[in-house]
């Protein structure tokens, strides 16, 4: 066992050394990279966009008692599993991408993702919903997303955040489309057919996106380690991982709670509540490219830190006092633009903090870090609810979300300080050498 462990450690060290020693060709900063960005936007439309519409499903489940005996925590955990399972398989997907190839992993994920919705349409018991709309969709989501997000930083340097914003904007427009369409389909043709049609559309959309993606692994030569322990010994990497963990506690709470808050606290009908979820995703669609453009100009760490802090301000200043449809629409639009800053920034930030060759390995650690918050954040939020308090029934989940954004922003401000300190040290050394 010791020999095997030493061999594995030596193999990992050699892979890292090879990645460092090999000269890396600079990204073309465009060209076919824009096609890749478009393909990723299409994939995000039919993966994260669809997953973001689960708030419509959970609100429908809670309102109709569709699965007798199921509790609100069951529905929250099922939605969390879509994210959590996708993230926990990141080391496996990273290794399979290296050994089998990107396309094979993504095609398998496309089939599982679509199959999860079709299988959920035939579910009649809660455990069946866990396996289909929870686990199977999560497996497909991870197998599509994890191999694909590693590619985009390889194509861009100066425009890296803008490209990431364009790619991740697809999830916003997908969430907008499917939030409205899901509610309409449930009302017109029933829940089962809404799930089946969603699965068929996802199969076609993700297949097209997967076929258009091309990587630059031949030039970059990434080690693609499933669990890069050497990065865990770096303070700057740990700060970025801490930001991910804490930030997503707030993200998941708002994403899945806002629609039900509109119904339970404000007293809106389900159709208007689904419209709030749609506006949230509309803000995401337009906000992410704008944040990407600003990040390339002012600095990626700085903009991500300020944006995360702004999420906390929006929760305390707008969401908590919100008691009307208009205010909720305003909050959804504002928060939608800045809420998912993690998903659009994580690739460029990993490249900036750890280096381009380490992006797949560092992203694998990032996804593992997000397993617990994405799986259990909404469970915690529902547990914190106090329906008996009426108007203030969601106060504790709101405070939980706001504090999550506030604390996570401090991690990025500290990372900003550390990187500035490193730059000053490097400049000082270069000045001494020149003398």
C-alpha positions in Angstrom: 0.0 0.0 0.0 2.8 2.4 0.9 4.6 1.6 -2.4 1.4 2.3 -4.3 0.9 5.6 -2.5 4.5 6.6 -3.2 4.1 5.7 -6.9 0.9 7.7 -7.2 2.6 10.7 -5.5 5.6 10.4 -7.8 3.3 10.2 -10.8 1.4 13.3 -9.8 4.7 15.2 -9.1 6.0 14.2 -12.5 2.8 15.4 -14.2 3.0 18.7 -12.5 6.7 19.1 -13.3 6.1 18.3 -16.9 3.4 20.9 -17.1 5.7 23.5 -15.6 8.8 22.6 -17.6 6.9 22.5 -21.0 6.6 25.9 -22.6 3.0 27.0 -23.0 1.9 28.6 -26.2 -0.1 31.8 -25.6 -3.8 31.5 -26.2 -5.0 33.0 -29.6 -7.5 35.2 -27.7 -10.2 34.6 -30.2 -10.6 32.8 -33.5 -12.2 29.4 -33.0 -12.4 30.3 -29.4 -15.5 32.3 -30.0 -17.1 29.2 -31.5 -16.2 27.3 -28.3 -17.7 30.1 -26.2 -20.9 29.8 -28.3 -21.0 26.1 -27.9 -20.5 26.4 -24.1 -23.3 29.0 -24.0 -25.5 26.5 -25.7 -24.5 23.8 -23.2 -25.1 26.1 -20.3 -28.5 26.9 -21.7 -29.6 23.3 -21.7 -27.8 22.3 -18.4 -27.5 25.0 -15.8 -30.4 26.9 -17.3 -32.7 23.9 -17.0 -31.4 23.2 -13.5 -32.1 26.8 -12.5 -35.7 26.2 -13.3 -36.1 23.6 -10.6 -37.4 26.4 -8.4 -40.6 26.2 -10.5 -40.8 22.4 -9.8 -40.2 22.7 -6.1 -42.8 25.4 -5.8 -45.3 23.2 -7.7 -44.4 20.2 -5.6 -44.9 22.1 -2.4 -48.2 23.7 -3.5 -49.9 20.5 -4.8 -48.5 17.7 -2.7 -47.8 15.8 -5.9 -45.9 13.0 -4.1 -47.8 12.1 -0.9 -45.7 11.8 2.1 -42.8 13.9 0.7 -41.6 16.8 2.8 -40.2 20.2 1.8 -36.7 18.9 2.8 -37.1 16.0 0.3 -37.7 18.4 -2.5 -34.9 20.7 -1.4 -32.5 17.8 -1.2 -33.5 16.5 -4.7 -32.7 19.9 -6.2 -29.5 20.0 -4.2 -28.5 16.6 -5.6 -28.6 17.9 -9.2 -25.7 20.2 -8.2 -24.0 18.0 -5.6 -23.8 14.8 -7.6 -22.5 16.8 -10.6 -19.7 18.2 -8.5 -18.7 15.1 -6.5 -17.9 13.2 -9.7 -15.5 15.9 -10.8 -12.3 13.9 -10.1 -13.7 10.9 -12.1 -14.8 13.1 -15.0 -11.4 14.8 -15.1 -9.5 11.5 -15.2 -12.0 10.0 -17.7 -11.6 13.1 -19.9 -7.8 12.5 -19.9 -8.0 8.8 -20.5 -11.1 8.4 -22.7 -11.5 11.8 -24.3 -13.7 14.8 -23.8 -16.4 13.9 -26.4 -17.1 10.4 -25.0 -17.6 11.7 -21.5 -19.9 14.5 -22.7 -22.0 12.3 -24.9 -22.6 9.9 -22.0 -23.6 12.9 -19.8 -26.0 14.1 -22.5 -27.8 10.8 -22.5 -28.0 10.7 -18.7 -29.1 14.3 -18.3 -32.0 13.8 -20.8 -32.8 10.4 -19.4 -33.2 11.8 -15.9 -36.0 14.1 -16.9 -37.8 11.3 -18.9 -37.4 8.9 -15.9 -38.7 11.6 -13.5 -41.9 11.8 -15.7 -42.7 8.3 -14.7 -41.9 8.7 -11.0 -44.8 8.0 -8.5 -42.8 7.7 -5.3 -40.3 10.0 -3.6 -37.4 7.7 -3.9 -37.9 7.4 -7.6 -37.7 11.2 -7.8 -34.5 11.1 -5.8 -32.9 8.7 -8.3 -34.2 10.4 -11.5 -34.5 14.2 -11.0 -31.8 14.1 -8.4 -29.0 11.6 -9.0 -29.4 10.8 -12.7 -29.7 14.4 -13.8 -26.8 15.3 -11.5 -24.6 12.6 -13.1 -25.4 13.9 -16.6 -24.9 17.5 -15.6 -21.4 16.8 -14.2 -20.3 14.6 -17.2 -21.3 17.5 -19.6 -20.2 20.5 -17.6 -16.9 19.4 -16.0 -15.0 18.4 -19.3 -16.4 21.4 -21.1 -15.5 24.3 -18.7 -11.9 23.3 -18.7 -11.6 24.3 -22.4 -12.5 28.0 -22.6 -9.5 29.4 -20.6 -7.2 27.7 -23.1 -8.5 29.9 -26.0 -8.3 33.4 -24.3 -6.0 35.6 -22.3 -7.0 39.3 -22.3 -10.6 38.5 -23.2 -10.9 35.5 -20.9 -13.5 36.9 -18.5 -15.6 38.3 -21.4 -15.6 34.9 -23.1 -16.5 33.3 -19.8 -19.4 35.7 -19.3 -20.7 35.0 -22.8 -20.5 31.3 -22.2 -22.2 31.4 -18.8 -24.9 33.8 -20.0 -26.4 30.8 -21.7 -27.5 29.5 -18.3 -29.4 32.8 -17.7 -31.3 32.7 -20.9 -31.9 29.0 -20.5 -33.2 29.6 -17.0 -35.4 32.4 -18.3 -36.8 30.2 -21.1 -37.4 27.1 -19.0 -38.7 28.9 -16.0 -41.5 30.3 -18.2 -41.9 27.3 -20.4 -41.9 24.8 -17.5 -44.7 26.5 -15.6 -46.7 26.9 -18.9 -46.3 23.2 -19.8 -47.3 22.1 -16.3 -50.5 24.1 -16.5 -51.3 23.1 -20.1 -50.2 19.5 -20.5 -49.2 18.3 -17.0 -46.1 17.7 -15.1 -45.2 14.4 -16.8 -45.1 15.8 -20.3 -43.3 18.9 -19.1 -40.5 16.7 -17.9 -40.4 14.6 -21.1 -40.3 17.5 -23.4 -37.6 19.1 -21.4 -35.5 15.9 -21.6 -35.9 15.7 -25.4 -34.9 19.3 -25.9 -31.9 18.9 -23.6 -30.8 15.8 -25.6 -30.7 17.8 -28.9 -29.2 21.0 -27.5 -26.4 19.4 -25.5 -25.5 17.0 -28.4 -25.0 20.0 -30.7 -22.9 21.8 -28.1 -20.7 18.8 -27.4 -19.9 18.3 -31.0 -18.7 21.9 -31.5 -16.2 22.0 -28.6 -12.4 21.7 -29.4 -9.6 22.0 -26.8 -6.0 23.0 -27.0 -4.6 20.3 -24.8 -1.8 19.5 -27.4 -0.5 23.1 -26.8 -1.2 23.5 -23.1 -0.5 20.0 -21.9 -2.5 20.1 -18.7 -1.8 17.3 -16.2 -5.6 16.9 -15.6 -5.2 15.4 -12.1 -8.3 14.2 -10.3 -7.1 15.4 -6.9 -4.2 17.9 -7.1 -3.1 17.9 -3.4 -0.2 20.2 -4.2 -2.6 23.1 -4.8 -4.0 22.6 -1.3 -0.7 23.8 0.2 -1.1 27.2 -1.4 -2.8 30.0 0.6 -4.1 31.7 -2.5 -5.7 28.5 -3.8 -7.3 27.9 -0.4 -8.8 31.4 -0.4 -10.4 30.7 -3.8 -11.8 27.4 -2.5 -13.2 29.1 0.6 -14.9 31.7 -1.6 -16.6 28.9 -3.6 -17.8 27.0 -0.6 -19.3 30.0 1.3 -20.6 31.9 -1.8 -22.7 29.0 -3.0 -24.5 28.7 0.3 -26.1 32.1 -0.5 -26.5 31.4 -4.3 -28.4 28.2 -3.8 -30.6 29.7 -1.1 -31.8 32.5 -3.4 -32.0 30.4 -6.5 -34.4 27.9 -5.0 -36.1 30.0 -2.3 -37.1 33.1 -4.2 -40.1 31.6 -6.0 -41.5 30.0 -2.9 -41.0 33.2 -0.9 -43.1 35.0 -3.5 -45.9 32.5 -3.0 -45.7 31.9 0.8 -44.8 35.3 2.1 -45.9 37.8 -0.5 -49.0 35.8 -1.5 -48.4 35.8 -5.3 -50.0 33.1 -7.5 -47.7 30.4 -9.0 -47.7 32.0 -12.4 -46.3 35.3 -11.1 -43.8 33.5 -8.9 -42.4 31.7 -11.9 -42.1 35.0 -13.6 -39.8 36.2 -10.8 -37.5 33.2 -11.4 -37.5 34.0 -15.1 -36.5 37.7 -14.4 -33.7 36.4 -12.2 -32.4 34.4 -15.1 -32.9 37.3 -17.5 -30.6 39.4 -15.2 -28.1 36.6 -15.4 -28.1 36.5 -19.2 -27.3 40.1 -19.6 -25.3 40.6 -16.4 -22.6 38.0 -16.9 -21.1 39.2 -20.2 -21.1 42.7 -18.7 -19.2 41.5 -15.6 -16.8 39.6 -17.8 -16.0 42.7 -19.8 -15.5 44.8 -16.6 -13.4 42.0 -15.1 -11.0 42.0 -18.1 -10.6 45.8 -17.7 -10.4 46.3 -13.9 -9.1 42.9 -12.7 -10.9 39.6 -12.3 -10.3 39.1 -8.5 -11.3 42.7 -7.7 -14.5 42.6 -9.7 -15.5 39.2 -8.3 -14.9 40.5 -4.8 -17.0 43.6 -5.2 -19.7 41.7 -7.0 -19.9 39.1 -4.2 -20.1 41.9 -1.7 -22.9 43.5 -3.7 -24.9 40.3 -3.5 -24.9 40.6 0.3 -26.0 44.3 0.1 -28.9 43.3 -2.3 -30.1 40.7 0.1 -30.2 42.9 3.2 -31.3 46.1 1.4 -33.8 44.8 -1.1 -34.9 41.2 -0.5 -35.6 41.3 3.2 -37.8 44.4 3.0 -39.6 43.1 -0.2 -43.3 42.7 0.3 -44.6 43.3 -3.3 -44.3 41.9 -6.7 -42.6 45.0 -8.1 -39.8 45.0 -5.5 -39.2 41.3 -6.0 -38.9 41.8 -9.7 -36.4 44.6 -9.1 -34.4 42.3 -6.7 -34.5 39.4 -9.2 -33.2 41.6 -12.0 -30.4 43.1 -9.9 -29.4 39.9 -8.1 -29.6 37.9 -11.2 -27.0 40.0 -12.9 -24.5 39.4 -10.0 -25.7 36.3 -8.2 -23.9 33.6 -10.2 -20.5 35.4 -10.3 -18.9 32.2 -9.2 -19.9 30.2 -12.2 -18.7 32.7 -14.8 -15.5 33.7 -12.9 -14.2 30.4 -11.6 -12.4 29.4 -14.8 -10.6 32.7 -15.3 -9.8 33.0 -11.6 -8.3 29.4 -11.5 -6.1 30.3 -14.5 -5.0 33.6 -12.8 -4.3 32.1 -9.4 -2.9 28.6 -10.3 -1.8 29.0 -13.9 -3.3 27.9 -17.2 -1.9 24.4 -17.2 -3.4 23.7 -13.7 -6.9 24.8 -14.6 -8.4 21.3 -15.1 -6.8 20.1 -11.9 -7.8 23.1 -9.9 -11.3 23.0 -11.2 -11.6 19.4 -10.0 -10.8 20.7 -6.5 -13.3 23.5 -7.0 -16.1 21.2 -7.9 -15.4 19.0 -4.8 -15.5 22.0 -2.6 -19.0 22.9 -3.9 -20.6 19.5 -3.2 -21.8 20.3 0.3 -23.1 23.8 -0.2 -24.9 23.0 -3.5 -26.5 19.8 -2.0 -27.5 21.1 1.4 -27.9 24.9 1.2 -31.6 24.8 0.3 -32.1 22.1 2.9 -30.6 24.5 5.5 -32.8 27.3 4.2 -36.0 25.4 4.5 -35.0 24.2 7.9 -34.5 27.9 8.9 -37.9 28.9 7.7 -40.5 29.8 10.3 -43.9 29.7 8.4 -45.7 30.6 11.7 -44.1 34.0 11.7 -46.0 35.0 8.5 -44.3 38.0 6.9 -41.0 37.2 8.5 -41.1 33.4 7.8 -38.1 33.6 5.5 -36.1 36.1 7.6 -33.5 33.5 8.8 -32.9 32.0 5.4 -32.4 35.6 4.0 -29.9 36.5 6.8 -28.2 33.2 6.1 -27.8 34.0 2.4 -26.7 37.6 3.0 -24.0 36.6 5.5 -22.8 33.9 3.1 -22.1 36.5 0.4 -20.6 38.9 2.9 -18.1 36.3 4.4 -17.2 34.9 1.0 -16.4 38.4 -0.3 -13.9 38.8 2.5 -12.1 35.7 1.1 -11.7 37.4 -2.3 -10.6 40.7 -0.8 -7.9 38.8 1.1 -6.9 37.1 -2.1 -6.7 40.5 -3.8 -4.4 41.7 -1.0 -2.2 38.6 -1.3 -1.8 38.9 -5.1 -0.9 42.6 -4.8 1.7 41.8 -2.2 3.1 39.1 -4.5 3.2 41.6 -7.4 5.0 44.2 -5.3 7.6 41.6 -4.2 8.2 40.5 -7.8 8.6 44.1 -9.0 11.0 44.7 -6.2 13.1 41.7 -7.2 13.1 42.7 -10.8 14.3 46.2 -9.9 17.1 44.8 -7.8 18.2 42.5 -10.7 18.2 45.4 -13.2 20.5 47.3 -10.9 
